[in-house]
Amino acid sequence: MPQNINQPSNQIRLTNVSLVRLKKGKKRFEIACYKNKVVEYREGVETDLDNVLQIPSVFLSVSKGQTAPTEDLKKAFGAKTPLNDIIMEILNKGEMQVGEKERHAQLERVHNEVIDIVAGKLVDPKNKRVYTTGMIDKALDQLSSQGGSANKHDEAKGSGTATPTNGEAGEKVKPRPTWTGVVTTKSAKSQALDAMRALIAWQPIPVTRARMRLRITCPTSILKQAAKAAAKKAVSEDGPDADGEKPTGTVKDQILSYIEQIESQDMMGSEWEVIGFVEPGAFKGLGEFMGGETKGKGRVEVLDMAITHEDN
């Protein structure tokens, strides 16, 4: 007669999984997710948890199929914390365990995104033309091959290429930003900012930040109205990962939040006009904001596609 094989009630066998681990309360907890879905969830591409989690359970060891006892979860996360909140905390804060192929694919995806962002933000200062992604990739590869030795070279030579902290003799020069390559632990946008700073500092190819010069007009009757939507930030140097939204305010506040440098502001009859410099990446968001908030009564006019000026 065939014999029944009893499997412990707290054991669940799963295959082809991507693990997310979180250590809390002296224990390590794991959740089992579908491959590639954790990154998509954290980036907001995937919002349905059913497409992310293989099973809505918390494990002590997914490989052994050992689910976490209720008492362990209560001690670590609190007696009144619902299971779904525990899973969400692990999913958002936990460390993702991936295989070599998956890690390589993720690194390549982030790398390509960084290159695309940088290529859209920098131009040749002489002709104001953008560089191809291939040229930006090659320039960054040149910087990463230099590694951390670049600043040591600066300090050893005491060259005038870096900015001294002050005019006193014997003071060390201020180290220039370096680039050591893409990692998967930081967002593509924050890494793109690091890459741009390094390219501008070292100039393996002639580059400078690009700005669009715009004229924006809006009826004065709309300016003081409360904005219905927040202005979406472009990649800027205001923060490590400037991909969120600025707080809502008046329509005028939101328009000005897109402008990095104001050239002039004027009131002409019933219309307000501002001329200023805008990041190319913010242009689309500004146009959408103007269209939605002014219902076609406001206008955005491009005066120059790639005005350049030196950052301080």
N, C-alpha and C positions, 0 to 999 in steps of 0.2 A: 504494500500500500504506500502511496506517496505520503511523505511526511510533511506536515505543515511547518513552515519556518516562521518563527515569531520575530518581528522587528520591533525594537523598543519604540514606545509611543512618541518619544521626543526626537526620533530620527527621521529625517526627510532627505532623500537622495536627489540631487540636482546635477545636471551636466551643462556644459557650454555656457558658463556663467561668468559675469564680471563682478568681482567682490568689492564692497565698500566697507571699510573697517573703521571703528571708532573705539578708542580705549577710554573707559569711564568707570569710576568706582572700583579701580584695581582689576577690572575685567575688560576683555576685548569682545566687542559685539560686531556682528557682521550681518549684512543683508545681501541677498542674491539678486542681481540685476541682469538685464539683457545686455549683451555686448554693444558698445558704442552709444547706448541710450543715456548713460549717466552724464556724459559730456553734453549731449543735446539737451538734457533736462536742465543742467546748470547754466547753460547759455540761453535758456528760454525757448529753444527750438521745439522741444517736446514738453508738453504740459500735462499729458494724461499719465498718471502714475501706473495705470494698468499696463502701459506700454514700456514702462521702465523696470518695474519689479517683476521678477519671475514668480515670486510668491510673497504675500504680505506678512512675512514672519521675520523675527529677529533670531539670529543664530549665535551660538558660541563658536561653532565651527561648521561652515557650509560644506567643506570637503568631507567631513565625517557625518554630515546630516544631523548634527546635534543642535536642536533649538535651545534658545535661552530660557531657563526656568523663570516663571513669573516673579518669584522672590528676588532673583538677581536683577531683573528689570526694575522692580520697585526700589531696591536699594540704590541702584545707580542713577535712575532718572526721576525718582519720586513716586510715592504710592499712588498718587492721583493722576499721573501722566498717562493719557490714552496711548495705546499701542501705535496708532497712526502718527501721533506727535513724536514718538520715539523713533519711528522709521524715518520721518522727515528730518529729524536732527542728524541721524546717521548719514542720510543721503546728502544733506547739505554740508555737513562739517567733516564727514569721514574721509579717510584716505582711500583713494581708488587703487585697486590692485589689478593690473592689466598684464597680458602676455606680451612677449617681445614683438610679435607682428602688430598687435593692437597699439602698443606703445609707439612703434615706428610710424604707423598710420596717423596717430594723433599728433606726433611731432611734425610730420610733414604737413598736415592740415594747418597747424598753428604757424609754421614757417611760411607757408604760402600766404596766409592772411596778413602776417606782419609785412611781408614784401609788398603786397598790394596796397596796404595803408601807406607805407613809406613812399612808394612810387607816386601816389596821388597827392602827397603833401610837399614834396621837394622839387625844385626846378633848377636848371642851369642859370646862375645869376646874370650871365651875359646875354643870352637870347630868350630867357624866360620859358624855355621848353622843358617839358617833363621828360624824365628818363624812363626807359623801358624797365619792366620788372627784372629782366635779365641783367641789366647794368647795375641796378640797385643790389641785386643778389650777389653779384660779383664783388661789388665794393664792400658790402658787409662781410663777405667771406674773407676779404683781404684784412679787414679789421679784426675779425675773430681769430685769424691765424697769428696775428701779432699778440693776442691775449693780453694778460696783465702786465707784460713787460714794457708796454708803451709808456705808462706813467713813470716807471722806474728810469726809462731812458730820458724822459723829460727832466726828472730830478737830478740825474747824473750830469747831464749836459748844462742844466740851468739855462736852457734856451729861452729865447724871448717869445716863443710861440704860445706859452701858457701865461696866464695872468698872475702876477705876484700878489700875495696877500697884502703887502704894503711896500713902501719904497725902501725899507730898511735893509741893509746888507745882511746876508746870512739867512734871510727868511726863505722858507721853502715855497716853490711855485705851487699854485693851486692845481691839483690834478685834473686833467681833462677827462670827460666821460669816455668810458671804454665799452666795447661790445665783444662779448664772448660767445654769442650764439643764442639760439632760441631754446627755451625750456617749456615744459608742459605744465609747470606749477604756477605760471603767471599768465594773465590774460594777454591776448594778442595785441590789444590796444595799448596797454601799459608798456609792453615790450617794443612796440612800434615807436613810442615816444623816446625810449632809451636808444633805439637804433638811430633815430633822427638826430638826437643830441650828439651821438658819437660821430656820425657822418659830418655834421656841421663843424664839430671841433677838430676833426682830423683831416677832412677834405681829401679822401682818396680819389674822389672826383669832385669837380667844382659844384657845390650845392648850396642852396639857401632855402628858407621856408617860403612857401608861396602864399599869397593873399589875393583875394578877389576884391576889386574896388567896386562898390555898389552905390547906387542912389535908391533910397527907399522913401516912398511917399505914402501918407496915410491921412484920411480926413481927421481933423481935430476932434470931431464929435465921437470918434471911436477910440481915440487914444487912452482916455481915462476909464474906459469900460474894463470890467474884470475879464481877464483872459479865461476862456473855457478850457484850454489845454496848456500844459507846461511846455516850455521850449526845450526841445531835445538838444543835448550838447553834442558837439562834434568832438573828435579827438583833439585835446588841447593839452597844454602843460599845466593846467590848473590843478590836476590831481593825478594819482597813479593809475586810475582807470576811469577816465571821464566818459562813461557811456550811459550815465543815468539821465535824469531830467532835472532841470532847474525848477525851483519852487514857482508856483503860479503867482501872478500879480496882475497889474494892468497890462493892456495890450502894448502900451509904450515900453513898459519894463521888459516885456518879453522880446520885443523887437531889438532893444538895446543889448539884451543878453547875448544875442548872436554876434554882435559887432565887437571885434577885438580892439580896434582903434578908430575913434571917431574923428573925422576930418572937419566936418561942419554940421551944424544944426540950424534950421531956419523955419520960421512960420511965414507961409505965403497965403494970405487970405484964410480960407477954410482948410488949408492943407499944411501938414507938417512934413518937412523934408530933412533927411539925414544922409550924409555921405560918409562912408567909412570902409574899413577893411574887414573882410570876413574870410574865415577858413573855407577853402573849397568844399570840404566835407560838410559844412554847415549850410551850404547854399540850398540844397534840396529841402532840408527841414524848414528853413526860413520861408521858402516859397510856399510850402504846404501850410505853414502857420498863417501867412498873410492871406492865402486863399480862403482858409477856413474861418479866420477871425474877422476879416473885413468884407467877406462875401464879394470879392472881386473889386472892391473900391480902393484897396491899397495896391501899390505897384512896387516891383523890384526890378531895377534896371542895372545891367552889367556895364560898367564903364571901362573896366580892364580885366581881362581874364587871369592874368598872373603878375600882379604888382608884387615886387619883392622889397623887403626892408629888413635891416639887421635886427635880430633879437638882442635885447640887453643881456 
